[in-house]
Amino acid sequence: MQLHQRVNMFGADLQRRYGEKIHKLTLHGGFDCPNRDGTLGRGGCTFCNVASFSDEHKQYQSIAEQLIQQAERADRAKRYLAYFQAYTSTYAEVSLLRNMYQQALTQADIVGICIGTRPDCVPDSVLDLLSAYDQQGYEVWLELGLQSASDRTLKKINRGHYFACYQTAVKAARRRGIKVCTHLIVGLPDETRETNLSTLEQVIDCGVDGLKLHPLHIVDGSIMAKAWQAGRLAELSLDDYIHTAGELIRHTPVDVIYHRVSATAKRPVLLAPLWCENHWTAMNEIDRNLVCFGAQGAALGQIFIP
């Protein structure tokens, strides 16, 4: 597989800019989420079960301990990005965030920081903090979980915000020079390939530096799991995901960096689709799709040059 020959992938971009492999180390800061603690609602988004992508026990370890353990498992990398992934990693007082982020950035071999959060949890004080790190020369990425630009879908999945909130957050971040990576889910209820393409177009119109694509996972403990178990929710097929992801990539300008084109989860947390267990299944099929129908930017008349 030579996906980086057809897509502007984050790993290859980092390799070009730093001259070596840079690996992301995932961290758990013990954050909560306003859509789970009662501030906005309880139960979270209908697809959500954080255990599918982050080990809960990590929140009881220090940032330094987590970084050491993650670095031991990193593949051939000697320099790293600290990735605050779990829950809403800006959902705290800015003084607490500064202390936690600083713990990560002061560790040896850390070149920058990636912050996963919601569009409604990035106040000016947090953006100013991230901007200060950017001005100090760190690699800084704000990762916003949008999932869909459809307000109807956002309401249906109990997201707790609308697209206008995302637009405001992106504008404020980019005004400060902070790079934005937007997360999108393919396979949400009642959404079609055309819905996904419309979401992509609106995200690009807002201005975006990076994208992450995720197939919809049905995970144990989520509201969607109950609907799936009752036969009221169909699971996403591999073919549908591959064709949709391929079209999204072809409709993406070549200067936008893909941080991920698929995602995985493991049983017993993962209920469906089971093809999501294998990291390479979707990656290989997306690569074949791009070989057959065109690489990133092809639908826009652009030529991607690795």
N, C-alpha and C positions, 0 to 999 in steps of 0.2 A: 504494500500500500504506500502511495506517495501523495497523501492528501495535501501536504504542504505545497505540492507543485500546482494545485488547483484552487487552494483556499489560502487566504492570508491568515495563517494560524498564529496564535499568540506565542507558542513555544518557539517557532521559527523566527518570529519578529524579535523576541528577546535575544535569541542566539545571534542574530545579525547586529543588534544594537550593543550587546555586551560582550560579544566575541566568545561566549561560552554558554553552556546550558544553565538556565535559571529555573529552579523548581519551586512550586508553590507549597508552602507548609500550612495546612489547615489548622485553625485554632478555635477553641470554644471559650468565649469570654464570660460565660454564665449569664448572658443577656436573656431577657424575656421578649415578649412581643405584645404590642398594644392591642392586637386582635385576639390575644389569648388571655390577658390578665384582667380584662374587664374595662380597660380604658376605652377601646372601640367596641369590643365584643368578647365573647368567650368561645372556645372551640377552634379558633383560627380559621384559615382558609379551608375550603372543603376538601382540598387535595393534600393537606398538610399533615405530615408526621415527621418531625425533624430527625427522628432516630434513623430514618432511611438514608441520611447523608452525614450524620455527625454522631459520634459516640458520646452519650450523656456523661460518662465518667470523666471526660476531659475537663468539665467545668470545675472539678475539684482539684485540678492540678494548676500550678502556676504557669504563666505564659512561657517562662524560661524552660520549665520541665517539658511542656508540650513541644516547644521548638526542638529541643534536644532529641526527643523521641521521634518526631517527624523527620528530622534530618538524617537519623540513622537508617530510615527506610527509603530515603530519596535515591533515585536512580541516577548515578554518575554525576550529580550536580554538586558543586561546592559553594554556590551562592544561591540565595533564596529570596522569595517574597513571602511575607507574613500575611496569611489570608484569614481574616476574621469572618468565618462562614456562617456559623449557627445562629438561628433566630434573627434578631434585628440588632446588628452590631453597632448601632449608633443610639440605641435606646437607653440612655443614661445621662446623668449630668456630665457636662463637658469636662469638668475637672477629673472625674473618674475615667472618662474616655482618654484624656491626655495621658494619664498615668499608665493605663493599660497599653495604649499604642506605643508609648515611649519604651515600655518594657520590651516590646518586640523589636523596635527599631534600634535599640542600643545593643542587641545581641550581635555577635560577630557574624559576618557573612550575610547579613540581611540588607538587601538593596532597596527594599520598598515595602509597601503595604497595600493590601486590597481589602476593602470594607464592604461586606454584604449587608444590605439594609432595604428598607421600604421607602418609596418616594415621599411618604408623609412623615418621615422621621429624620429629616436632614435639615435642621434649623441652621440659620446663618452662623451661629457659634461653632457648630460642627464643621461646616464647610470652611470657615476661616481657619480652623485647626488643621484640616487636611491641606488647605492651600499653603499653610506655613511649611508643612513637610515637603510639599512639592517645590517650594522656593529654596529649600535647603538641599535640593538635588536628589531627593528620594523619588523612586517610581511610585506613583500614587494612582490608584484606581478606585472609583466609587462604583460599586456594583448594585444596580437598582433592580429589584424584582418587580417587573411590570406584569409579565405573563401574557397580557392581551391589551390592545388599545380600545376594545369594545366595552363601553360602559355597561351594556347589558350583560356581557360575560362577567365583568368584574363584580357586578352586583350578585349574579347567580352563584359565583364561587366564594362569596362572602369576603371579598378582598379588603373592604373597609375604606377604599379610596376610589377615585375616578381618574380618568386619563389626564384631566386638567391638572391634577396634583403632580403627576409625573412630569408634565410639560414645565411646570413651575420649578420643580427640583432640578431638572436638566439645565434649564436656562441659568439658574443661580450657580450651579456647579461649573458650567462651562465659562461663565463670566469670570470666574476665579482661576481658570486654566486647569481645572480638575478634569481628568479623563473619566468618561462615563462608559460603563459596560452594562448593557440592558439584557435581562433574562426574559426569554419568551418560551411559552409552553405550546407545543403542538399536540392537538388531540383533546382540547377542553370541550366539554359538552356543548353540542349544537354549533360548534365552529367548523368551518370548511377550509379548504385550501385558499379560497378567495378571502376568507376572514383573516387568515394568517398573513397573506400578502398585503392586505389593507393595513394590518397592524405594523408590518415591517415598513411600509411606505410612510406611515405617520411617525414612526420612531426615527426614521432617517431624516424626515423633514424637520424634526425637532433638533437634530444634530446629535450624533452618537459616535463614539470612538471604537466601541467594541460590542460584540453580541455573544450571547450564550443561548443555544437551542437545547430544549429538553423535551423528550417525549413524555406525555402524561403517564405517571406511575400511579397505579392503584396500590396504596400502601395500608397495611394493617393499622387500625386506630384512627383512620381518617373518616370523614363523613362520606366521601365518595366510595369508600370500601363497602359501606352498608348498602349503597345503591347498586354497586357491582354485584355483591353477593345475592341481592334480591332480583338480579336480572334486569335492572332498570338502566344500567350504564354499560355500553359496549366498550371493550378494550381496543386500544389503538393497534392496528396491524403493522407489521414491519414494512410491508410494501407501501402503505399509506404514509408512514413516517418518512421513508426514504424519498419518495417522490415529492412530498411537501418540503422537506429539508433541502433537497436539490434545487427546487424552484426558488426558495427563499435565498439560498446562497447565490444563485444566478441573478437575482434581483437586488443584490447587495453591492454597493460601490466597492471597488477594489481596495480603497484605502481604509475601509472598516475592518477591524481585526476580530476574527472569530476566536474567542477564548475556549469555546466548546461547541461541537456540532451534535452531540448526543450526551446521554447521561445514564448511569447505571444505579441499581439498587440490588440488594441481596435478600433472598429468602431467609427467615420466615417473614421479615417485614414486607418484602415485595409480594404482592398477590398477583398482579398482572400489569402489563404483558410480560411473560417470562423471558422473552428475548432480551429484555433490558438487563438481565443478569450478566450477560457477556459484553464486556467493554468493546470488543472488536467487531461484533456482529454488524451493528449499524454503521460503524466507521468504514468498514470495508465496502459495504453496499452503497454508502453515500459516495465513496471514491469512484466506484464503478458507474454510478449514475452521472457523475460529473464528467467522466471520460466520454460517456455516450452523448450527453446532451449539452455540455458546456460548463466551463468553470465559473468561478466567482465573477460577477459583473457581466457575464455574457448576454443576459437578457437586456442589459442597458447599453449594449454595444461597446463595452469596455473589455480590454484584454488584460488578464492577470499575469504579471511577470514575477515569478518567485524571486 
